[in-house]
Amino acid sequence: MSFCDHCEGQRFDRAQVLRTLRATQRRLRKLEADARCSADETLTLAIEAVRALNIPHLEVFDDVVDGEIVH
């Protein structure tokens, strides 16, 4: 079983976002107790980290695909 290019790209993008969020989480955990962020600040940092990723939009126009494809 394989994934179409679009879905394979989405799986890669999802993994990239999760890695970035985990790195942000580790960075926030290392902060001193008096420097900890509020929930709003934490979410803002996470959103900024994801926005900084370079995730291209993938357009696929091939309608005919051989083999078993998961979409």
Secondary structure as a PSIPRED ss2 file (coil, helix, strand):
# PSIPRED VFORMAT (PSIPRED V4.0)

   1 M C   1.000  0.000  0.000
   2 S E   0.000  0.000  1.000
   3 F E   0.000  0.000  1.000
   4 C C   1.000  0.000  0.000
   5 D H   0.000  1.000  0.000
   6 H H   0.000  1.000  0.000
   7 C H   0.000  1.000  0.000
   8 E H   0.000  1.000  0.000
   9 G H   0.000  1.000  0.000
  10 Q H   0.000  1.000  0.000
  11 R H   0.000  1.000  0.000
  12 F H   0.000  1.000  0.000
  13 D H   0.000  1.000  0.000
  14 R H   0.000  1.000  0.000
  15 A H   0.000  1.000  0.000
  16 Q H   0.000  1.000  0.000
  17 V H   0.000  1.000  0.000
  18 L H   0.000  1.000  0.000
  19 R H   0.000  1.000  0.000
  20 T H   0.000  1.000  0.000
  21 L H   0.000  1.000  0.000
  22 R H   0.000  1.000  0.000
  23 A H   0.000  1.000  0.000
  24 T H   0.000  1.000  0.000
  25 Q H   0.000  1.000  0.000
  26 R H   0.000  1.000  0.000
  27 R H   0.000  1.000  0.000
  28 L H   0.000  1.000  0.000
  29 R H   0.000  1.000  0.000
  30 K C   1.000  0.000  0.000
  31 L C   1.000  0.000  0.000
  32 E C   1.000  0.000  0.000
  33 A H   0.000  1.000  0.000
  34 D H   0.000  1.000  0.000
  35 A H   0.000  1.000  0.000
  36 R C   1.000  0.000  0.000
  37 C C   1.000  0.000  0.000
  38 S C   1.000  0.000  0.000
  39 A H   0.000  1.000  0.000
  40 D H   0.000  1.000  0.000
  41 E H   0.000  1.000  0.000
  42 T H   0.000  1.000  0.000
  43 L H   0.000  1.000  0.000
  44 T H   0.000  1.000  0.000
  45 L H   0.000  1.000  0.000
  46 A H   0.000  1.000  0.000
  47 I H   0.000  1.000  0.000
  48 E H   0.000  1.000  0.000
  49 A H   0.000  1.000  0.000
  50 V H   0.000  1.000  0.000
  51 R H   0.000  1.000  0.000
  52 A C   1.000  0.000  0.000
  53 L C   1.000  0.000  0.000
  54 N C   1.000  0.000  0.000
  55 I C   1.000  0.000  0.000
  56 P C   1.000  0.000  0.000
  57 H C   1.000  0.000  0.000
  58 L C   1.000  0.000  0.000
  59 E C   1.000  0.000  0.000
  60 V C   1.000  0.000  0.000
  61 F C   1.000  0.000  0.000
  62 D C   1.000  0.000  0.000
  63 D C   1.000  0.000  0.000
  64 V C   1.000  0.000  0.000
  65 V C   1.000  0.000  0.000
  66 D C   1.000  0.000  0.000
  67 G C   1.000  0.000  0.000
  68 E C   1.000  0.000  0.000
  69 I E   0.000  0.000  1.000
  70 V E   0.000  0.000  1.000
  71 H C   1.000  0.000  0.000
